[in-house]
């Protein structure tokens, strides 16, 4: 299930540059308030496979009507759009209950009103689907430095980046109990331009990337990627993507063009 939440405020609000940590804290608090048992499960345990633990939840960056740098962070003009998703129905229902009952979200020093909450229909994920990140993708590998293993963040321009995403998704499927064949996989085709983002998460610098990519493969894996997120640190606000609404051919230059319908996004852009 994917939720689209719209926040409002009478005046612009300012959030710190590393505001995803505030969103994560709010998300867990809201779910735990409605369902304390779920809050403990998601925060402390999650689902496991091959020694990896997954919370099976992902959320987007905030998309305000306007945004501008401020001395202490980012100034955002409402309405502000936010997406949250999980293949687990119960935490999403708990989040809806909390949002609708409290009618507000406190993010640090900012107090936002909940203007609307809606469940988004699941897009068609069959065939070759062009997508766009709405929170950065993170993929990493361990490299040996003497006797120590160091984490190295991978780039979308590196084939290993996409291999790590595919392997991560397979483990999520195993943790979730999906009856996916071991040979099933997903295939990626990255877009040409990617933006690097360095964010601080609980004292750790995390490198993620934003851009466009195409994906195809087992429908169950694609749905899990859409609802639980791709790559690492999904529950900290990384790895969420949206499906571009439709594809057509440009009048000149032969560049694939996507019509875009999400709030706060430009009308058309070239892949």
N, C-alpha and C positions, 0 to 999 in steps of 0.2 A: 504494500500500500504506500502511495506517495501523497503527502499532504502539501498543499500550497497555503501558506499563512501570510496574511497581509497585516502589517503593523501600521499604526497611525500615531500622530502626535501633533499638537497645535503648533509647535515650533521645531526647527531642525534639532537633531540630537547629535552629540559627539561621542564616538566610541574609539577606544584605543586601536592602534594599527593591528594588534594581535587579538582582535575581538572574537575569533572563533572559539577561544577558550571560554569566554563568557557564554557563548551560545551552548557549548557542551555542558557547562555547569547548569544552565537554565533547563536544558533538555532533561537531564537526569533528575533534577529536583522536581520538575513538573510531573514526570512519570512516577517517581517515587511517592509524591504526595497523593496521587490518585490510586496507585497500586504499589504499596511498600514492598511487596514480594518481588515485583518486577524490577524495581529500582536496585535491589540487592543482586538479582540475577544478572542484570545487564552490566552493572558497574564492577562487580567483584568476580564474576565467573564467565559469562558468555558461553559460547559453544566452542568445542575444541576438535582439532584434527591434526595429526602428525606433530603434536607438540605446540601447535599454534592455537591461539585463542581469538575468537571473533565475536564482536558484539552484535553483528548483523544489523547495523543501523548507520545511516549516513545523512549528512545535511549539507546544504549549500552555503555559499557566501551570501551576504545580504545584498539585495539589489534595490537601492533607493531611486526615487525620481531624479535626484541630483546628488552628487557627492563632490566634496572638495577637501583638500588637506587643511588641517587646523594645527594649532601649536601643540596640542596634546593628543592628536589622533586624526580621525576622519569625520568630517561633518556630513551628516546625511539628512536629506530633505524627504519627508514622507510623501506618499506611501512607500513603505519598505517591504519588499517581497522576500520570502524565505521558503525554502523547500526542505522537507524532512521525509525520509523514506526508510522502510524496513520490510522484509518478507515476513516478519513476525507481526501478526495482527494485534495481539493484546497490548503491546507498548504503544502502538499507534492509537488505539482506542483510548488508552489512558491519557495520552498527550492531548487528544481532542477534548476529553473531559476536563482536563486541567485548563486548557486554553479558554474553553467556553465558560467555565465556572468562575475563573479569576478575571478574565477580560483584560489582562495586562501581563506584560513581561518586564522584569527588572533586569537590565544588563549593566552591571557596574553602577555608574551614576545616572544612567539613562532609564527613564520609565516610559515604556511604549504601550499604547492601547492595542488590543487585538481587534482589528476591523473586520476580518473575515477568516474563516477556515474552510477549505474545501478539499475533497478527495479528488485527485486528478485521475482521469481514465488512463489505463495502461496503453501505451502506444503499440503500434504494429512493429514487432521486432523480427519479422521474417525477412529472409534475404539479406541483402547488403545494405546496412543502415548507417547513415552518416550521423554522427553525434558531436556534441560540444560539451566541454567540461563546464560545470557551474561551481565546482570547487577543485583545487589543484589535484592532479594525479601524483602519487608518490610510489616509487619503486626503488628498492635498495638491494645491495648484495654485501656479503662480508668478504673483506680482503685481508690477507695476513700481513701484518707489519711486525717482523721479528717473531716473537712468541705470542703476540696479541692479535686478535681479530678486530678489525676496524670496519665500521659501517660506511659504505660508499653509496651515495645517492646516484641513481642512473638517470640518463637523459633520454627523452623520446627519440633523439637522433641515433641512439644506440639500440641495436636489435635486442639486446638483453633486457631492455626496459619492458618490451612487449612480452617477452618470454616469461619474465617475472610476474607480470599481470595475469597471464594465462594460467600459470602454475598456482598462483594465489587464489584464483577463482575456482580451480579444481578443488583445492583444500576447503574452501568455503562450502562448496557443494557437498563434500564428504561430511563436514561438520553439521550441515543442515539436514543431512540424510536424503539428499536427492538421488534418485535411481539413475544416475548418469553413468554411462559406460566409461571405463578408464581411457579408452581411445578417443572419446569425445573431447573436443577442444573448441576454442574460438580463434578466429584469425583477425588480425588488425591491419589496417592500412592508415598510417599516420598522415595528417595534413602537413603542409609545408612550414607553417609558422607556429612556433611555440613560445610562450612567455614563461620565464622562470620566476618563481615566487619563493622567498625565504621567510618563513614564519617561525616565531618562537612558540613552542608548545611545552608547557610545564618545565621551563628552563632549558629545553633542548631546541636547537636550530634545525628546522625541517625544511628540506628543499623539495618543492613540488612544481608541477608544470601545468599550464593552461593552454588549451588549443582544441583543434578538431581532429577527429579520427573516424574511420569507418570500422564496423565490426560485423562479423557474421559467424554463425556456428550453431551449436545445439540450442534450441529455443529455451530449454530450461536453464541453461547456463546464462544466456543473454538476459532472461528475466531476473535471475539472481543478481547479475551485475547491475542491472537497472535499479533494483530495490535495495540491495545491500552495499553497493559501491564497488568500484574497481581499485585494486592496489591496496596499499597499507593505510593505517590510521583513519579508517572511515569514520569511526565514532568520534574522532576529534575534528571532523569537518574537512576530510580529504576524499577525493575519488568519486564525487557525484557528477553525473552527466545528464544531459537532456537529449532527446532525439529531435533532430531538425525536422521541421514540419513537412516539407516536400522539396523535391529536387527537380530542377529544370535546367535547360541549356541556355547560356547567355546568347544574345543576338550576335555578339562579335567576340572573337578571341577564344571561343570554345571552352571557356572556364565554367565549371559547374557552379551554379548559383542556388542558394537556399533561401526560400522565403521564410522569414523569421517572425514568430508571433508572440514570444515571451515578453513580459512587461519590462520596460526599460532597455530594450534591445533595439538596434538599428533595423530598418526595414529589410535590407538585403546586404549581403556581403559575399565576397568571392572566396571560395575554398583555396 
